[in-house]
Amino acid sequence: MTARIVLLVTSPRLPAGLLTSAAWDVVRQNPVLTGAESELVTAVRQAGAEVTVVDGPATQPLLDAVATHGTVVWLAGPAGDEALARELGLRLARQPGLAEMELMYGSWDPPGARLLDAVAVMDRLASPGGDPWKRAQTHRSLAGYLLEESYEAYDAISADDTDALREELGDVLLQVVLHARLAEELPEDERWTIDDVAGGLVDKMIRRNPHVFAGAEAGTLEDITENWERIKRAEKARDSVLDGVALSQPALALAAQILKRAARRGIEVPPPLAATQVDAEARLGASLLATVAAAREAGIDPEAALRRATLAYAEAIRTAETPPAESPPAETPTPEPPDPR
């Protein structure tokens, strides 16, 4: 029978003891060594396995154990113990007769597992002994940062820079996780957690996509959108088509959103005429609103159009403020020596 060292790697983000059947078989049937006590070690022992904690370098204890038992399991730590695997691999490459090494995954990270790390790190930062700045924040003091990070993500999208978008979305996620952590400190009847945020999102996605989760007929994209809006109206029980519009968004985008909401419900209210307004500000406002309405009729995003024109104007300003390159000074001709005659 071939001597075998099994390096058992598990996900530190899953509950201790959540292993595959093959992993449970190998730890129950063979001695297990590991580098430190942990919740997983406790769970394996409670399942009837023999686990020995190795104090110090583990390569030789593993080789001694495999020489005695034929097969031995190394229960890797949270980081996977890559240094040990490398050292052991080099040793067995030099002396292949000692044992064979097998890598076994007892569990692995599901998609989104690193979100658990984000929550754990934020909990550490916002807990006593963590980051004083984060502990001093409130939902209101952070409001500007949420807008700023969202705008930076928008800029990355506008620039088609997907690497920057990944980073900026991480900054947006930081704001979400921090707000949720601060909400845990609210009075008991007001507090909520990141799980409440995620749970509400999951429930909403399932409710509003019956063509995916409830067997409803998908139809066209327009049908799906209308069904989404119908379900949303039933959930919110709003009195007005404008309820839920974010009034703090930039005025140009706000105008476009209000016009879109009204058109979706077939409400036709003509914008005010600039000539009928009583002061210059009201006339300008009415003129801008009419421009937004015209842009919507033409299928143009007024916010994007103004941004494009403004950025082009900004580039023209940068060009204008750059001083022209200075010409090198003209060389002064060397005077001829006086004629000695």
One Martini backbone bead per residue (centre of mass of N, CA, C, O) as a GRO file, in nm:
protein
  341
    1MET     BB    1   0.095   0.037   0.024
    2THR     BB    2   0.077   0.364  -0.026
    3ALA     BB    3   0.211   0.630   0.088
    4ARG     BB    4   0.016   0.911   0.247
    5ILE     BB    5  -0.033   1.266   0.205
    6VAL     BB    6  -0.298   1.470   0.321
    7LEU     BB    7  -0.406   1.783   0.207
    8LEU     BB    8  -0.644   1.959   0.392
    9VAL     BB    9  -0.864   2.189   0.247
   10THR     BB   10  -1.042   2.479   0.372
   11SER     BB   11  -1.296   2.694   0.443
   12PRO     BB   12  -1.308   2.975   0.665
   13ARG     BB   13  -1.624   3.068   0.573
   14LEU     BB   14  -1.730   2.814   0.694
   15PRO     BB   15  -1.861   2.603   0.885
   16ALA     BB   16  -1.761   2.401   1.109
   17GLY     BB   17  -1.769   2.071   0.959
   18LEU     BB   18  -1.805   2.145   0.650
   19LEU     BB   19  -1.780   1.851   0.470
   20THR     BB   20  -1.703   1.618   0.276
   21SER     BB   21  -1.729   1.283   0.255
   22ALA     BB   22  -1.431   1.231   0.182
   23ALA     BB   23  -1.313   1.391   0.419
   24TRP     BB   24  -1.444   1.229   0.647
   25ASP     BB   25  -1.318   0.960   0.576
   26VAL     BB   26  -1.011   1.041   0.608
   27VAL     BB   27  -1.029   1.143   0.915
   28ARG     BB   28  -1.152   0.874   1.038
   29GLN     BB   29  -0.917   0.663   0.913
   30ASN     BB   30  -0.694   0.883   1.006
   31PRO     BB   31  -0.448   1.057   1.107
   32VAL     BB   32  -0.431   1.394   1.246
   33LEU     BB   33  -0.272   1.695   1.152
   34THR     BB   34  -0.179   2.020   1.301
   35GLY     BB   35  -0.095   2.368   1.387
   36ALA     BB   36  -0.385   2.432   1.534
   37GLU     BB   37  -0.629   2.535   1.704
   38SER     BB   38  -0.988   2.491   1.627
   39GLU     BB   39  -1.306   2.458   1.526
   40LEU     BB   40  -1.241   2.228   1.330
   41VAL     BB   41  -1.089   2.048   1.523
   42THR     BB   42  -1.324   2.009   1.715
   43ALA     BB   43  -1.521   1.883   1.509
   44VAL     BB   44  -1.341   1.637   1.437
   45ARG     BB   45  -1.324   1.519   1.720
   46GLN     BB   46  -1.638   1.490   1.764
   47ALA     BB   47  -1.636   1.270   1.517
   48GLY     BB   48  -1.373   1.069   1.614
   49ALA     BB   49  -1.106   1.197   1.561
   50GLU     BB   50  -0.755   1.212   1.535
   51VAL     BB   51  -0.579   1.497   1.682
   52THR     BB   52  -0.264   1.665   1.618
   53VAL     BB   53  -0.062   1.914   1.750
   54VAL     BB   54   0.193   2.095   1.596
   55ASP     BB   55   0.505   2.211   1.728
   56GLY     BB   56   0.620   2.337   1.455
   57PRO     BB   57   0.764   2.174   1.233
   58ALA     BB   58   0.590   1.931   1.003
   59THR     BB   59   0.741   1.741   0.813
   60GLN     BB   60   0.858   1.517   1.001
   61PRO     BB   61   0.598   1.430   1.148
   62LEU     BB   62   0.464   1.333   0.887
   63LEU     BB   63   0.676   1.118   0.807
   64ASP     BB   64   0.651   0.954   1.066
   65ALA     BB   65   0.346   0.892   1.043
   66VAL     BB   66   0.353   0.753   0.761
   67ALA     BB   67   0.547   0.524   0.845
   68THR     BB   68   0.333   0.403   1.052
   69HIS     BB   69   0.028   0.437   0.889
   70GLY     BB   70   0.053   0.528   0.559
   71THR     BB   71  -0.172   0.747   0.648
   72VAL     BB   72  -0.196   1.111   0.646
   73VAL     BB   73  -0.334   1.415   0.786
   74TRP     BB   74  -0.344   1.759   0.687
   75LEU     BB   75  -0.480   2.032   0.858
   76ALA     BB   76  -0.534   2.316   0.732
   77GLY     BB   77  -0.532   2.633   0.749
   78PRO     BB   78  -0.684   2.924   0.646
   79ALA     BB   79  -0.429   2.974   0.426
   80GLY     BB   80  -0.322   2.656   0.344
   81ASP     BB   81  -0.013   2.602   0.387
   82GLU     BB   82   0.205   2.656   0.149
   83ALA     BB   83   0.485   2.621   0.276
   84LEU     BB   84   0.453   2.326   0.352
   85ALA     BB   85   0.385   2.215   0.073
   86ARG     BB   86   0.654   2.301  -0.054
   87GLU     BB   87   0.850   2.153   0.137
   88LEU     BB   88   0.728   1.869   0.099
   89GLY     BB   89   0.757   1.853  -0.208
   90LEU     BB   90   1.069   1.872  -0.215
   91ARG     BB   91   1.124   1.624  -0.041
   92LEU     BB   92   0.967   1.416  -0.228
   93ALA     BB   93   1.137   1.474  -0.482
   94ARG     BB   94   1.403   1.361  -0.352
   95GLN     BB   95   1.205   1.131  -0.185
   96PRO     BB   96   0.969   0.938  -0.332
   97GLY     BB   97   0.954   0.685  -0.125
   98LEU     BB   98   0.806   0.804   0.127
   99ALA     BB   99   0.567   0.956  -0.044
  100GLU     BB  100   0.253   1.077  -0.122
  101MET     BB  101   0.087   1.369  -0.244
  102GLU     BB  102  -0.239   1.508  -0.147
  103LEU     BB  103  -0.497   1.716  -0.263
  104MET     BB  104  -0.775   1.823  -0.054
  105TYR     BB  105  -1.113   1.934  -0.069
  106GLY     BB  106  -1.342   1.985   0.190
  107SER     BB  107  -1.378   2.291   0.107
  108TRP     BB  108  -1.533   2.586  -0.046
  109ASP     BB  109  -1.583   2.876  -0.189
  110PRO     BB  110  -1.834   3.059  -0.250
  111PRO     BB  111  -1.987   3.283  -0.407
  112GLY     BB  112  -1.913   3.573  -0.211
  113ALA     BB  113  -1.718   3.510   0.036
  114ARG     BB  114  -1.562   3.790   0.063
  115LEU     BB  115  -1.795   3.938   0.204
  116LEU     BB  116  -1.734   3.821   0.482
  117ASP     BB  117  -1.467   3.970   0.513
  118ALA     BB  118  -1.579   4.255   0.498
  119VAL     BB  119  -1.755   4.230   0.752
  120ALA     BB  120  -1.529   4.150   0.952
  121VAL     BB  121  -1.346   4.398   0.914
  122MET     BB  122  -1.559   4.612   0.987
  123ASP     BB  123  -1.614   4.512   1.271
  124ARG     BB  124  -1.328   4.568   1.372
  125LEU     BB  125  -1.319   4.879   1.303
  126ALA     BB  126  -1.617   4.939   1.463
  127SER     BB  127  -1.489   4.849   1.719
  128PRO     BB  128  -1.347   4.828   1.995
  129GLY     BB  129  -1.012   4.914   1.899
  130GLY     BB  130  -1.034   5.043   1.636
  131ASP     BB  131  -1.151   5.290   1.431
  132PRO     BB  132  -1.223   5.604   1.529
  133TRP     BB  133  -1.351   5.722   1.274
  134LYS     BB  134  -1.572   5.508   1.225
  135ARG     BB  135  -1.700   5.531   1.515
  136ALA     BB  136  -1.781   5.851   1.461
  137GLN     BB  137  -1.993   5.786   1.268
  138THR     BB  138  -2.272   5.855   1.054
  139HIS     BB  139  -2.508   5.855   0.825
  140ARG     BB  140  -2.480   6.161   0.771
  141SER     BB  141  -2.161   6.188   0.753
  142LEU     BB  142  -2.159   5.970   0.498
  143ALA     BB  143  -2.328   6.075   0.258
  144GLY     BB  144  -2.109   6.211   0.077
  145TYR     BB  145  -1.941   5.953   0.022
  146LEU     BB  146  -2.153   5.798  -0.135
  147LEU     BB  147  -2.167   5.997  -0.367
  148GLU     BB  148  -1.869   6.007  -0.446
  149GLU     BB  149  -1.835   5.702  -0.510
  150SER     BB  150  -2.057   5.692  -0.726
  151TYR     BB  151  -1.928   5.897  -0.919
  152GLU     BB  152  -1.664   5.736  -0.964
  153ALA     BB  153  -1.806   5.496  -1.092
  154TYR     BB  154  -1.927   5.658  -1.324
  155ASP     BB  155  -1.659   5.746  -1.447
  156ALA     BB  156  -1.559   5.460  -1.514
  157ILE     BB  157  -1.786   5.398  -1.709
  158SER     BB  158  -1.742   5.639  -1.904
  159ALA     BB  159  -1.430   5.525  -1.953
  160ASP     BB  160  -1.420   5.211  -1.977
  161ASP     BB  161  -1.299   5.128  -1.676
  162THR     BB  162  -1.297   4.826  -1.524
  163ASP     BB  163  -1.080   4.849  -1.308
  164ALA     BB  164  -1.191   5.104  -1.175
  165LEU     BB  165  -1.471   4.992  -1.117
  166ARG     BB  166  -1.392   4.777  -0.917
  167GLU     BB  167  -1.276   4.975  -0.709
  168GLU     BB  168  -1.524   5.165  -0.675
  169LEU     BB  169  -1.722   4.943  -0.581
  170GLY     BB  170  -1.565   4.891  -0.323
  171ASP     BB  171  -1.626   5.174  -0.202
  172VAL     BB  172  -1.929   5.138  -0.201
  173LEU     BB  173  -1.929   4.884  -0.022
  174LEU     BB  174  -1.807   5.017   0.223
  175GLN     BB  175  -2.051   5.195   0.280
  176VAL     BB  176  -2.256   4.971   0.323
  177VAL     BB  177  -2.108   4.821   0.554
  178LEU     BB  178  -2.088   5.064   0.746
  179HIS     BB  179  -2.385   5.133   0.776
  180ALA     BB  180  -2.463   4.853   0.890
  181ARG     BB  181  -2.278   4.863   1.140
  182LEU     BB  182  -2.403   5.121   1.266
  183ALA     BB  183  -2.696   4.999   1.291
  184GLU     BB  184  -2.618   4.807   1.536
  185GLU     BB  185  -2.616   5.077   1.741
  186LEU     BB  186  -2.895   5.105   1.761
  187PRO     BB  187  -3.171   5.085   1.881
  188GLU     BB  188  -3.347   4.799   1.908
  189ASP     BB  189  -3.603   4.914   1.730
  190GLU     BB  190  -3.381   5.009   1.478
  191ARG     BB  191  -3.200   4.788   1.415
  192TRP     BB  192  -2.955   4.657   1.176
  193THR     BB  193  -2.816   4.452   0.916
  194ILE     BB  194  -2.657   4.313   0.650
  195ASP     BB  195  -2.869   4.082   0.634
  196ASP     BB  196  -3.111   4.268   0.594
  197VAL     BB  197  -3.017   4.390   0.333
  198ALA     BB  198  -2.982   4.124   0.170
  199GLY     BB  199  -3.264   4.005   0.224
  200GLY     BB  200  -3.428   4.231   0.091
  201LEU     BB  201  -3.301   4.199  -0.189
  202VAL     BB  202  -3.375   3.908  -0.245
  203ASP     BB  203  -3.681   3.935  -0.217
  204LYS     BB  204  -3.712   4.148  -0.440
  205MET     BB  205  -3.595   3.988  -0.680
  206ILE     BB  206  -3.802   3.760  -0.667
  207ARG     BB  207  -4.070   3.922  -0.685
  208ARG     BB  208  -3.973   4.094  -0.962
  209ASN     BB  209  -3.903   3.785  -1.103
  210PRO     BB  210  -4.129   3.565  -1.206
  211HIS     BB  211  -3.991   3.465  -1.480
  212VAL     BB  212  -3.771   3.307  -1.292
  213PHE     BB  213  -3.920   3.207  -0.997
  214ALA     BB  214  -4.255   3.151  -1.101
  215GLY     BB  215  -4.315   3.080  -1.416
  216ALA     BB  216  -4.347   3.318  -1.576
  217GLU     BB  217  -4.392   3.490  -1.850
  218ALA     BB  218  -4.170   3.688  -2.011
  219GLY     BB  219  -4.153   3.807  -2.285
  220THR     BB  220  -4.074   4.113  -2.318
  221LEU     BB  221  -3.896   4.373  -2.203
  222GLU     BB  222  -4.147   4.548  -2.164
  223ASP     BB  223  -4.305   4.344  -1.995
  224ILE     BB  224  -4.102   4.320  -1.766
  225THR     BB  225  -4.101   4.618  -1.684
  226GLU     BB  226  -4.406   4.643  -1.626
  227ASN     BB  227  -4.413   4.423  -1.409
  228TRP     BB  228  -4.219   4.558  -1.216
  229GLU     BB  229  -4.390   4.815  -1.173
  230ARG     BB  230  -4.644   4.674  -1.069
  231ILE     BB  231  -4.515   4.542  -0.822
  232LYS     BB  232  -4.406   4.802  -0.700
  233ARG     BB  233  -4.681   4.943  -0.659
  234ALA     BB  234  -4.796   4.722  -0.470
  235GLU     BB  235  -4.579   4.750  -0.247
  236LYS     BB  236  -4.587   5.075  -0.197
  237ALA     BB  237  -4.852   5.233  -0.217
  238ARG     BB  238  -4.861   5.491  -0.392
  239ASP     BB  239  -4.994   5.814  -0.465
  240SER     BB  240  -4.751   5.870  -0.664
  241VAL     BB  241  -4.540   5.862  -0.938
  242LEU     BB  242  -4.315   6.036  -0.763
  243ASP     BB  243  -4.270   5.837  -0.566
  244GLY     BB  244  -3.917   5.780  -0.498
  245VAL     BB  245  -3.782   6.018  -0.593
  246ALA     BB  246  -3.469   6.157  -0.596
  247LEU     BB  247  -3.433   6.488  -0.483
  248SER     BB  248  -3.096   6.499  -0.452
  249GLN     BB  249  -3.045   6.504  -0.728
  250PRO     BB  250  -2.962   6.636  -0.993
  251ALA     BB  251  -3.161   6.851  -1.165
  252LEU     BB  252  -3.142   6.724  -1.445
  253ALA     BB  253  -3.208   6.433  -1.357
  254LEU     BB  254  -3.472   6.502  -1.215
  255ALA     BB  255  -3.626   6.603  -1.459
  256ALA     BB  256  -3.605   6.342  -1.626
  257GLN     BB  257  -3.748   6.157  -1.418
  258ILE     BB  258  -4.020   6.302  -1.405
  259LEU     BB  259  -4.090   6.282  -1.706
  260LYS     BB  260  -4.078   5.973  -1.717
  261ARG     BB  261  -4.296   5.908  -1.511
  262ALA     BB  262  -4.528   6.057  -1.648
  263ALA     BB  263  -4.517   5.904  -1.923
  264ARG     BB  264  -4.564   5.615  -1.811
  265ARG     BB  265  -4.868   5.718  -1.705
  266GLY     BB  266  -4.988   5.938  -1.913
  267ILE     BB  267  -4.896   6.225  -1.813
  268GLU     BB  268  -5.001   6.557  -1.927
  269VAL     BB  269  -4.772   6.818  -1.848
  270PRO     BB  270  -4.680   7.111  -1.930
  271PRO     BB  271  -4.437   7.303  -1.930
  272PRO     BB  272  -4.334   7.593  -1.849
  273LEU     BB  273  -4.319   7.910  -1.960
  274ALA     BB  274  -4.078   8.140  -1.972
  275ALA     BB  275  -4.251   8.403  -2.042
  276THR     BB  276  -4.442   8.366  -1.767
  277GLN     BB  277  -4.226   8.449  -1.582
  278VAL     BB  278  -4.122   8.679  -1.316
  279ASP     BB  279  -3.818   8.582  -1.331
  280ALA     BB  280  -3.504   8.492  -1.422
  281GLU     BB  281  -3.485   8.219  -1.277
  282ALA     BB  282  -3.758   8.102  -1.375
  283ARG     BB  283  -3.696   8.127  -1.677
  284LEU     BB  284  -3.449   7.945  -1.678
  285GLY     BB  285  -3.584   7.695  -1.560
  286ALA     BB  286  -3.798   7.660  -1.784
  287SER     BB  287  -3.592   7.634  -2.014
  288LEU     BB  288  -3.447   7.383  -1.907
  289LEU     BB  289  -3.695   7.199  -1.894
  290ALA     BB  290  -3.753   7.214  -2.198
  291THR     BB  291  -3.485   7.087  -2.281
  292VAL     BB  292  -3.528   6.815  -2.141
  293ALA     BB  293  -3.786   6.742  -2.294
  294ALA     BB  294  -3.654   6.745  -2.576
  295ALA     BB  295  -3.444   6.528  -2.517
  296ARG     BB  296  -3.646   6.303  -2.458
  297GLU     BB  297  -3.784   6.306  -2.738
  298ALA     BB  298  -3.485   6.241  -2.876
  299GLY     BB  299  -3.328   6.029  -2.687
  300ILE     BB  300  -3.169   6.211  -2.476
  301ASP     BB  301  -2.931   6.249  -2.232
  302PRO     BB  302  -2.889   6.535  -2.060
  303GLU     BB  303  -2.663   6.468  -1.865
  304ALA     BB  304  -2.464   6.355  -2.078
  305ALA     BB  305  -2.460   6.601  -2.262
  306LEU     BB  306  -2.355   6.810  -2.058
  307ARG     BB  307  -2.103   6.658  -1.975
  308ARG     BB  308  -1.969   6.653  -2.250
  309ALA     BB  309  -1.957   6.961  -2.293
  310THR     BB  310  -1.806   7.031  -2.029
  311LEU     BB  311  -1.549   6.861  -2.077
  312ALA     BB  312  -1.471   7.005  -2.337
  313TYR     BB  313  -1.446   7.283  -2.204
  314ALA     BB  314  -1.229   7.203  -1.998
  315GLU     BB  315  -1.016   7.134  -2.211
  316ALA     BB  316  -1.003   7.419  -2.331
  317ILE     BB  317  -0.900   7.553  -2.073
  318ARG     BB  318  -0.639   7.391  -2.045
  319THR     BB  319  -0.524   7.491  -2.314
  320ALA     BB  320  -0.538   7.801  -2.253
  321GLU     BB  321  -0.350   7.784  -1.976
  322THR     BB  322  -0.118   7.700  -2.152
  323PRO     BB  323   0.179   7.791  -2.206
  324PRO     BB  324   0.372   7.876  -2.440
  325ALA     BB  325   0.638   7.793  -2.589
  326GLU     BB  326   0.951   7.896  -2.563
  327SER     BB  327   1.177   8.062  -2.732
  328PRO     BB  328   1.481   8.065  -2.809
  329PRO     BB  329   1.732   8.257  -2.785
  330ALA     BB  330   1.904   8.460  -2.965
  331GLU     BB  331   2.197   8.481  -3.110
  332THR     BB  332   2.485   8.653  -3.049
  333PRO     BB  333   2.701   8.805  -3.227
  334THR     BB  334   3.030   8.797  -3.283
  335PRO     BB  335   3.260   9.019  -3.262
  336GLU     BB  336   3.482   9.169  -3.444
  337PRO     BB  337   3.792   9.233  -3.470
  338PRO     BB  338   3.999   9.472  -3.499
  339ASP     BB  339   4.171   9.642  -3.726
  340PRO     BB  340   4.522   9.666  -3.718
  341ARG     BB  341   4.568   9.886  -3.957
   0.00000   0.00000   0.00000
